[in-house]
Amino acid sequence: MSVSDQASPKRLAFFERYLTVWVFLCMVIGVLLGKLAPAFTASLSKFEFGRDSQVNVPSPCSSG
């Protein structure tokens, strides 16, 4: 079996390769929005599912 017959390892896509970085950036942006624009985050909390569920509309809708 020659080297050319061996399958080359599959590389992750750019987004998948840096997924930890994207998650960290989103967390930082979320904290900054909470500190710099509390009215915006308060308005998002009005879109909760049920009473005191603490799950708002943007969370499940954006995961699709």
Buried (B, 14 or more C-beta within 10 A) or exposed (E): EEEEEEEEEEEEEEEEEEEEEEEEEEEEEEEEEEEEEEEEBEEBEEEBEEEEEEEBEEEEEEEE
